[in-house]
Amino acid sequence: MIVVERLSGGYEGVPIVKDVSFTVEKGKILGILGPNGSGKSTLLKVISGILPATTGTILLDGKDMKAYNARTLAKKMAVLPQLHANAFSNTVREAVSLGRYPHQTGFFSSWSELDERAVQYAMAQTGVTRYEHTPMEILSGGEQQRVFVAQALAQTAEILLLDEPTNHLDIAHQRQILDMVRKEALECGLTVIMVLHDMNLASLYCDELLLMENGCMRAIGPPHEVLIASQIEEVYQARVATYAHPEIPKPQITMMPAASKHQQRAVIVKEDFKITTDYIQLKSNIPLKTVSSAVHNPGIGWYDCLVNRSVAGDYIIKDVKCEVAEFLQREHFSLTSTVVMLTAVSTELVALNEYKAPFGGIFVVVTAGVGKAVDVSRTHERQDEPYIGTINTWVVINGCLSEEAFFQAMMTANEAKTKALQSENIRDERTNTIATGTATDSLLIAATQKGAEMLYGGPITDVGKIIGKGVFETTVQAIQNYKMKHRS
Ligand SMILES: Nc1ncnc2c1ncn2[C@@H]1O[C@H](COP(=O)(O)OP(=O)(O)OP(=O)(O)O)[C@@H](O)[C@H]1O
């Protein structure tokens, strides 16, 4: 455990780091972030004793760091500096072995089994064993960086100070080094303080983050309390946005380029839609931000082509995703920029309407296969296999929606669809109650993200009102088309 209390320090009387305090418990990782010149490396140098502290104290396991002599301190704390002054005549093994110097009584005179094990372990953990006998100078920058990390690890200290350990490393090696650091922290109780420029890596790997600004602490805490977009924007003077990591509960940050999203006004027009016997298509000349439950490219993304493909009523394919990919290739659609839904309804039964509004307006496109509609409040009573029967709804908006508005627009559209089923007296034939949808309905909201900004998409917002009316009317029309065909 390391406790830093009101620490200040700098270079020859020039104060750089001012009044910094924090605690890192044994086995925890603290990441230091901050813009260039904010004092991250200087802070690490003062903590490691390379630079003297002008004020403040550092306690290692409760004992003032000043009370340790150089050799005992080196056994306690290992440092990977940002710039490496290295005698490049060494081989990798020799460079890593330098990490064992605090454990030697006379230099290399008492090489023990323990020293050998530590060096072998450090080389293995950093993936440099195969370069063991290679001279340092012929390694790439990333390979050398891993050797320096191995050198610090070979010191087998309880506290590891790392200044930009992922410098020069490709993503696979960044992951290897940071996974190794985390494993050492979790399994061996290694306490780590590391300077990282990459906020996303810092978020993924650190228990706490310290954000530096002009030599002072701007914020400290778990990643979600430090990586707040407005705070990062202020400190770095750069526009950013945060989003959730897809797999683990850690925030991620993305840079927003200077170009304004409101620069041009792009508009989807009716001529952008095409209806063939096989599919209904929207081809946009700009990518649309899309939220959907489609079969191909579902979720949130940017796509310039939407396809609602009509398949045979007996379309039961084991690997639907694979079959859809084959269809896209056959029809010369891009796999990466096309969203695909499937319907058993023939494309001539589609309802497609435009609704103009001061903000720009929307298009609603619906195919409604309601032959096997279900009442969602009663589906728990049935044991049958899911069957095809699908209402596919697209809402394409000429406007700019917030994240919140996208999800509210989905709710608004779904409520309008359910109301249309009620209005058309579509029933769940097993329960004879009003149906709320079918077993495999799909919904898509797409927006140009240009022009008018819409913060909300609920039923009484400008965009919500028109989605409500548009989806209701268009779904009714699609249901009537379906009824007409299936009556005859
Ligand atoms: N040896 C030195 N002598 C005098 N001033 C220095 C020295 N090294 C760094 N500084 C100054 O201290 C300030 C903080 O530098 P430091 O290297 O700690 O920043 P940093 O946050 O690590 O930056 P970076 O992200 O660019 O690595 C800078 O203004 C820098 O010019």
PDBQT file of the ligand as one rigid body, heavy atoms in Angstrom, charges set to zero:
ROOT
HETATM    1  N1  LIG A 501      13.982  18.101 -16.733  1.00  0.00    +0.000 N 
HETATM    2  C1  LIG A 501      13.096  19.098 -16.729  1.00  0.00    +0.000 A 
HETATM    3  N2  LIG A 501      13.460  20.332 -16.369  1.00  0.00    +0.000 NA
HETATM    4  C2  LIG A 501      12.587  21.353 -16.326  1.00  0.00    +0.000 A 
HETATM    5  N3  LIG A 501      11.282  21.227 -16.625  1.00  0.00    +0.000 NA
HETATM    6  C3  LIG A 501      10.843  20.010 -16.985  1.00  0.00    +0.000 A 
HETATM    7  C4  LIG A 501      11.714  18.889 -17.051  1.00  0.00    +0.000 A 
HETATM    8  N4  LIG A 501      10.988  17.810 -17.433  1.00  0.00    +0.000 NA
HETATM    9  C5  LIG A 501       9.725  18.250 -17.603  1.00  0.00    +0.000 A 
HETATM   10  N5  LIG A 501       9.633  19.551 -17.324  1.00  0.00    +0.000 N 
HETATM   11  C6  LIG A 501       8.415  20.363 -17.396  1.00  0.00    +0.000 C 
HETATM   12  O1  LIG A 501       7.460  19.899 -16.457  1.00  0.00    +0.000 OA
HETATM   13  C7  LIG A 501       6.157  20.000 -16.967  1.00  0.00    +0.000 C 
HETATM   14  C8  LIG A 501       5.450  18.656 -16.798  1.00  0.00    +0.000 C 
HETATM   15  O2  LIG A 501       6.149  17.695 -17.563  1.00  0.00    +0.000 OA
HETATM   16  P1  LIG A 501       5.817  16.150 -17.448  1.00  0.00    +0.000 P 
HETATM   17  O3  LIG A 501       6.822  15.436 -18.286  1.00  0.00    +0.000 OA
HETATM   18  O4  LIG A 501       5.687  15.770 -16.035  1.00  0.00    +0.000 OA
HETATM   19  O5  LIG A 501       4.403  16.131 -18.125  1.00  0.00    +0.000 OA
HETATM   20  P2  LIG A 501       3.518  14.882 -18.583  1.00  0.00    +0.000 P 
HETATM   21  O6  LIG A 501       2.158  15.107 -18.047  1.00  0.00    +0.000 OA
HETATM   22  O7  LIG A 501       4.184  13.616 -18.214  1.00  0.00    +0.000 OA
HETATM   23  O8  LIG A 501       3.535  15.133 -20.149  1.00  0.00    +0.000 OA
HETATM   24  P3  LIG A 501       3.467  14.108 -21.409  1.00  0.00    +0.000 P 
HETATM   25  O9  LIG A 501       2.058  13.688 -21.511  1.00  0.00    +0.000 OA
HETATM   26  O10 LIG A 501       3.844  15.003 -22.552  1.00  0.00    +0.000 OA
HETATM   27  O11 LIG A 501       4.427  12.992 -21.182  1.00  0.00    +0.000 OA
HETATM   28  C9  LIG A 501       6.295  20.421 -18.413  1.00  0.00    +0.000 C 
HETATM   29  O12 LIG A 501       5.971  21.781 -18.536  1.00  0.00    +0.000 OA
HETATM   30  C10 LIG A 501       7.748  20.195 -18.730  1.00  0.00    +0.000 C 
HETATM   31  O13 LIG A 501       8.226  21.160 -19.640  1.00  0.00    +0.000 OA
ENDROOT
TORSDOF 0
